[in-house]
Amino acid sequence: MTKYICIACGYVYDTEKGDSTSGIAPGTAFEDLPDDWVCPICGVGKEMFKELD
């Protein structure tokens, strides 16, 4: 599964784990996150994330 990193703080969103702090279920693709989802660490939007290689 794909991982995305917040370029502001380094938080990694792992699609396999989801984001329990925001109620995002494991297996949720980054593209399927709500538009208003923000980094649980620093609060920036999805546009501040990049896909990890």
C-alpha positions in Angstrom: 0.0 0.0 0.0 1.0 3.6 -0.6 2.4 6.0 2.0 2.3 9.8 1.9 4.5 12.2 3.9 3.6 15.6 5.2 6.3 17.9 3.9 5.7 20.3 6.8 6.2 18.0 9.7 7.2 14.5 8.5 4.0 12.7 9.5 3.4 9.6 7.3 -0.1 8.7 6.2 -0.1 4.9 5.6 -3.1 3.8 3.6 -2.9 0.4 5.3 -3.3 2.0 8.8 -5.6 4.9 8.0 -5.9 7.7 10.6 -7.7 6.6 13.8 -7.4 10.1 15.3 -9.6 11.4 12.4 -11.9 8.4 12.1 -10.3 7.3 8.8 -10.5 3.5 8.5 -7.5 1.3 7.6 -7.3 0.7 3.9 -8.5 4.2 2.9 -6.6 5.5 -0.1 -5.1 9.0 0.2 -7.2 10.1 -2.7 -10.4 9.0 -0.9 -9.7 11.1 2.2 -12.2 14.0 2.7 -11.2 17.3 1.2 -11.1 18.8 4.6 -8.8 16.2 6.1 -5.7 17.7 7.7 -2.5 16.3 9.0 -3.1 15.1 12.6 0.2 16.4 13.8 0.5 19.9 12.3 -2.9 20.6 10.7 -1.9 21.3 7.1 -4.1 20.2 4.2 -3.7 17.3 1.8 -1.8 19.5 -0.7 1.2 19.5 1.6 1.6 15.7 1.3 3.7 13.9 -1.3 3.8 10.2 -2.2 6.7 8.3 -0.8 8.7 6.2 -3.2 
